[in-house]
Amino acid sequence: MSAKIEASGSRLDGLKWTVALVLLGGAIGAFYLYSDHSLLLRVVGLLLVAGISATLIFLTAKGRTAWEFMQEARTEVRKVVWPTRQETLQTTLVVIVMVTIVAVFLWLLDMLLAWIVKSVIGMGA
């Protein structure tokens, strides 16, 4: 009996997704179709329909899972210890210096290899 309920729920979830996407597509189409009307009204209408579509999507099983994931991600971001301005500047400076050193090294290596190839094929003399 539980399998029948899950199957029915998944069909209903599919219907909710379809309705939400059709509503959103219709709102986007109407936004451009009524381009001669006020931009403010078109944006408000589009946002309203987008909110309704998001609500429909979050009422599905996959939508609830996505919502839980977003909440957990938000919690994890709050746990992050962000670097201070000084740490950021120091790290950026180290990266710039290292990139410069590697660039000069590769340039010198390229010049050396070019000189060797020219010497081998006889164009350097």
C-alpha positions in Angstrom: 0.0 0.0 0.0 2.9 2.3 0.7 4.2 1.8 -2.8 0.9 3.0 -4.2 1.0 6.2 -2.1 4.6 6.9 -3.2 3.7 6.3 -6.8 0.7 8.6 -6.5 2.8 11.2 -4.8 5.5 11.1 -7.5 2.8 11.5 -10.2 1.4 14.5 -8.3 5.0 15.8 -7.9 5.4 15.6 -11.7 2.2 17.5 -12.2 3.3 20.2 -9.7 6.7 20.5 -11.6 4.8 20.8 -14.9 2.4 23.4 -13.7 5.2 25.4 -12.1 7.3 25.3 -15.3 4.3 26.2 -17.5 3.4 29.1 -15.2 7.0 30.4 -15.3 7.3 30.0 -19.1 4.0 31.8 -19.5 5.1 34.6 -17.2 8.3 35.1 -19.2 6.4 35.1 -22.4 3.9 37.6 -21.1 6.8 39.8 -19.9 8.0 40.1 -23.4 4.6 40.1 -25.1 3.4 43.1 -23.1 6.5 45.1 -23.6 4.4 48.2 -24.3 3.2 48.2 -20.7 4.9 49.5 -17.6 8.2 47.8 -16.8 7.4 47.9 -13.1 4.1 46.0 -13.6 5.8 43.4 -15.8 8.6 42.8 -13.3 6.2 42.6 -10.3 4.0 40.2 -12.2 7.0 38.1 -13.2 8.3 38.0 -9.7 4.9 37.1 -8.3 4.5 34.1 -10.7 8.1 33.1 -10.1 7.3 33.0 -6.3 4.2 30.9 -7.0 6.2 28.5 -9.2 9.0 28.2 -6.5 6.3 27.5 -3.9 4.9 24.7 -6.0 8.3 23.3 -6.6 9.2 23.4 -2.9 6.0 21.4 -2.2 7.4 18.4 -4.1 9.8 15.8 -2.6 12.7 17.0 -4.6 11.9 20.5 -3.8 11.9 19.8 -0.1 15.2 18.0 -0.5 16.7 21.1 -2.3 15.3 23.4 0.4 16.9 21.3 3.2 20.2 21.4 1.2 20.1 25.2 1.0 19.4 25.5 4.7 22.3 23.2 5.5 24.6 25.1 3.1 23.6 28.4 4.8 24.5 26.9 8.2 27.9 25.7 6.9 28.6 29.2 5.4 28.0 30.7 8.8 30.6 28.4 10.3 33.3 29.6 7.9 36.0 31.7 9.5 36.7 34.4 6.9 40.2 35.9 6.6 40.9 39.4 7.7 41.8 42.2 5.3 45.5 41.9 6.2 45.5 38.1 5.6 43.8 38.5 2.3 46.3 41.2 1.1 49.3 39.1 2.2 48.0 36.0 0.5 47.3 38.0 -2.7 50.8 39.4 -2.6 52.3 35.9 -2.2 50.3 34.7 -5.2 51.4 37.6 -7.4 55.1 37.1 -6.4 54.9 33.4 -7.1 53.2 33.9 -10.5 55.9 36.4 -11.5 58.7 34.1 -10.4 57.2 31.2 -12.4 56.6 33.4 -15.4 60.2 34.6 -15.5 61.5 31.0 -15.0 59.4 29.8 -17.9 60.5 32.7 -20.1 64.1 31.9 -19.4 63.6 28.2 -20.0 61.9 29.1 -23.3 64.8 31.2 -24.4 67.3 28.5 -23.4 65.3 25.8 -25.4 65.0 28.1 -28.4 68.8 28.8 -28.3 69.5 25.0 -28.1 67.1 24.2 -31.0 68.6 27.0 -33.1 72.1 25.7 -32.4 71.2 22.1 -33.2 69.6 23.0 -36.6 72.3 25.5 -37.4 70.3 28.7 -37.5 72.1 30.3 -34.5 75.5 30.7 -36.1 
